[in-house]
Amino acid sequence: MISVAISLYAFISISNAHSWARCTDYHAEITGGDYDESQCTGWIRGWEYDNIDFGADRGINYQVEVGGGQNLCQNTLSGTADSDYGYANTEKIAQYTSGSTVRVVWPAKNHANYECFGNIPDASMKLYMNPNINPTADLTNAGGVSMGTAGYVLVKDWQEGCTAGSDGCGFQNCPQFCANTDRATCFGDFIVPDVDTAGYYTFVWYWIFNPGAPYISCYEAYVEPATETTTGNNNGEIIDGNDENNNDAVETVFNPSSGGETGSLNGYITRAPLCVTHGDDYDANGLDAFASGRLSSVSSESDSMDIVSVDSDVNSFNFTIQISRSSPGIALTNALDGENHDNAFCDGFENTYPGTTCENCQDVITYALYDRSAADGMRVGWILVISFVLAIFV
């Protein structure tokens, strides 16, 4: 009898443990069961949510075996870019800009692993993108064993840099879950990847509960490249920054020096000085992993990240995230600049480690690196030239 009861409970848990991407571009903070449809400007493909209660079951919990040959998306891609892909409400097609931070929202559906409801932690929580602009069909789901082999690009792994199954990690980011285990509001943030051309791109919300077939929600978003301007001087000393109104994605294009007095360009360094306070239960040994995971979507494989200038005491520490890279870009600056951008590095840090505070001690600055040996005949190595100072916009 005991074994029957346990099996029945497991069945109930699994049957109720389904979810979907409810909003693909949400513009408000989440503190619990406070979802507001007026703050949502993105719906998934084939579904409308006007006057639909948050978390209401409508058959959207779609599971598929990756590589098994079935349609990866519940609703087949219809229409074209010219017809807004057949969305019934075109105001609910997500509008993204490369480098900006976007919030995706989903209902808990009795799944999250909190103290009031011992459940099986999720096995994977990710977001993928079809890199083909204005797609005419979804990528095939036949013959592959992963989303990557099918041609999808990983945009965000919401479990990277945190402990799977813990509060705030992956699917388990559901404030006030215990107040309503079925319809608590859960969310995850990501940084929109760089694109060369404005247009529609397909995104795939991908969540695995028990190992096996993931739950999938597909949607289209219109993605704009980061805005570029051409201010600066012929020596190319200004790289990244924000305008005086704190608008996102304002970038000054580097104009490389031809040599002479300045020397040859050898790369860039972005530095973000941060200040953190914490309780006795915070373990700073996880900082490297958290920083790497948080910044993975705006960094390339060739980038090199270091935690430097660490100054700590019992319940606080200051440090600088320093990233060496071969090319400039506003996305990394935006991801580190919590003074002017919501949901940047410090917001993610505070969400992952409750009871901590995190803030930018000073401005996030990108430096251009020059080798002046060609100019003065001396091997002086790297010369740092200040690329951005907030005061120039005041």
C-alpha positions, -999 to 999 in steps of 0.1 A, spaced: 0 0 0 28 24 8 45 18 -25 12 25 -43 8 58 -25 43 69 -34 38 60 -70 5 78 -72 22 109 -57 50 107 -82 24 105 -110 5 135 -98 37 155 -95 48 147 -130 14 153 -146 11 187 -130 48 196 -137 44 214 -170 49 250 -180 54 273 -210 67 307 -218 38 330 -209 55 363 -218 86 367 -239 92 404 -232 81 415 -197 87 451 -185 82 450 -147 97 436 -116 85 402 -103 80 398 -65 54 370 -64 20 364 -80 19 398 -95 19 392 -132 4 422 -152 -5 415 -188 -2 452 -196 35 449 -190 39 421 -215 48 429 -252 56 394 -263 35 362 -268 46 328 -281 36 315 -315 0 306 -321 -14 316 -287 -33 346 -274 -37 356 -237 -62 385 -236 -84 379 -206 -67 346 -198 -57 340 -162 -20 336 -156 -11 300 -154 -45 288 -168 -40 254 -186 -49 256 -223 -29 227 -238 2 247 -242 25 223 -223 42 208 -254 68 181 -251 90 168 -279 120 145 -283 149 165 -296 161 148 -328 131 125 -329 116 138 -361 85 155 -347 79 192 -351 101 210 -326 74 237 -321 38 230 -312 25 254 -338 40 253 -373 57 285 -385 31 303 -407 32 335 -428 63 354 -436 82 384 -423 59 406 -445 28 393 -428 43 394 -392 42 356 -393 5 354 -388 4 368 -352 -32 377 -344 -20 406 -323 11 422 -339 16 443 -308 26 411 -290 55 402 -313 85 408 -291 108 437 -302 144 432 -291 176 452 -295 210 435 -294 227 440 -261 195 448 -242 183 427 -212 149 409 -217 127 392 -191 109 360 -199 80 349 -176 64 314 -170 40 299 -145 53 276 -118 27 249 -123 35 231 -90 71 224 -101 96 246 -83 117 231 -56 109 251 -25 106 242 12 68 240 11 67 216 -18 95 190 -22 96 184 -59 122 171 -84 144 200 -95 144 208 -132 172 191 -153 177 220 -178 164 256 -184 177 273 -216 168 297 -244 179 290 -280 177 310 -312 175 301 -349 203 323 -363 186 326 -397 169 359 -403 133 360 -415 130 321 -414 105 304 -438 104 272 -417 117 258 -385 150 240 -384 146 202 -388 142 181 -356 153 149 -374 186 130 -371 202 152 -344 208 146 -307 208 182 -295 196 216 -303 231 226 -313 233 199 -340 199 210 -353 214 245 -359 200 264 -329 223 288 -310 223 288 -272 213 323 -260 210 316 -223 215 287 -199 196 298 -168 213 271 -147 249 282 -155 267 297 -126 243 285 -100 233 254 -81 206 235 -100 175 230 -79 182 259 -56 161 290 -52 166 315 -80 184 290 -103 169 280 -137 132 272 -134 134 277 -97 133 316 -99 97 319 -86 92 344 -58 63 336 -35 60 301 -49 47 288 -16 18 312 -17 5 296 -49 24 266 -61 4 263 -93 3 299 -105 33 317 -89 51 339 -114 86 327 -124 111 345 -146 145 345 -162 165 373 -178 188 372 -208 208 395 -230 198 397 -266 226 384 -288 242 405 -315 228 404 -350 241 420 -382 207 427 -398 174 438 -384 146 412 -389 127 384 -374 144 355 -355 128 324 -339 135 318 -303 129 285 -284 122 284 -246 134 250 -235 128 233 -202 134 197 -190 117 185 -159 125 148 -157 153 137 -180 138 131 -215 116 152 -237 118 190 -230 89 213 -228 91 238 -257 77 272 -265 86 288 -298 82 325 -307 93 351 -331 110 384 -321 120 413 -343 157 420 -334 174 453 -341 212 455 -341 227 478 -314 226 515 -325 259 528 -338 272 563 -341 305 576 -354 316 601 -328 352 602 -315 385 613 -329 409 599 -355 429 582 -328 399 561 -319 400 566 -281 362 565 -274 347 531 -275 316 523 -254 291 543 -233 256 555 -229 242 589 -239 232 616 -214 196 603 -212 209 568 -203 195 552 -235 205 516 -241 227 504 -269 245 537 -278 279 528 -292 308 549 -306 325 531 -334 363 528 -331 383 545 -359 417 527 -358 448 547 -358 472 543 -387 501 542 -363 526 570 -358 522 587 -325 496 563 -312 510 529 -322 492 497 -332 459 486 -318 461 454 -299 427 449 -283 404 462 -255 399 458 -218 365 463 -201 367 470 -163 337 470 -140 344 479 -103 317 464 -81 309 466 -44 291 437 -26 278 433 10 266 399 22 257 378 52 276 350 68 261 323 45 276 337 13 305 318 -2 327 340 -24 343 309 -39 314 308 -64 320 343 -77 341 332 -107 315 307 -118 286 331 -114 304 359 -133 313 335 -162 277 322 -164 261 357 -162 283 372 -189 285 341 -212 258 354 -236 277 387 -242 312 373 -244 330 353 -270 352 323 -266 383 344 -272 375 368 -243 395 364 -211 379 373 -177 396 379 -144 385 390 -110 410 416 -98 416 442 -71 397 422 -45 394 441 -11 373 423 15 363 423 51 338 401 72 306 410 54 316 430 23 341 430 -5 350 452 -35 364 437 -67 368 445 -104 356 423 -133 382 427 -160 376 413 -195 402 413 -223 387 411 -258 397 416 -294 367 438 -304 346 465 -288 308 461 -281 281 477 -261 265 445 -250 291 437 -224 291 472 -211 253 472 -207 255 438 -189 278 452 -163 264 487 -159 237 484 -132 236 522 -128 219 527 -162 205 493 -171 179 471 -154 187 435 -148 224 439 -152 251 419 -134 243 432 -99 206 425 -103 213 389 -112 238 386 -83 212 399 -57 185 376 -71 208 345 -70 222 353 -35 193 366 -14 204 390 14 233 405 -6 236 439 -21 256 447 -52 263 480 -70 287 496 -94 314 514 -73 326 533 -103 317 536 -140 321 507 -164 349 517 -187 364 501 -219 400 509 -227 417 506 -261 451 489 -259 480 501 -280 516 489 -286 537 521 -291 569 502 -300 564 511 -336 561 548 -327 590 554 -304 613 524 -310 608 512 -274 591 479 -264 568 495 -238 541 468 -241 504 478 -235 494 514 -232 459 520 -218 439 549 -233 407 559 -215 379 552 -239 349 564 -220 343 588 -192 308 596 -181 317 632 -175 321 639 -212 283 637 -215 276 660 -186 
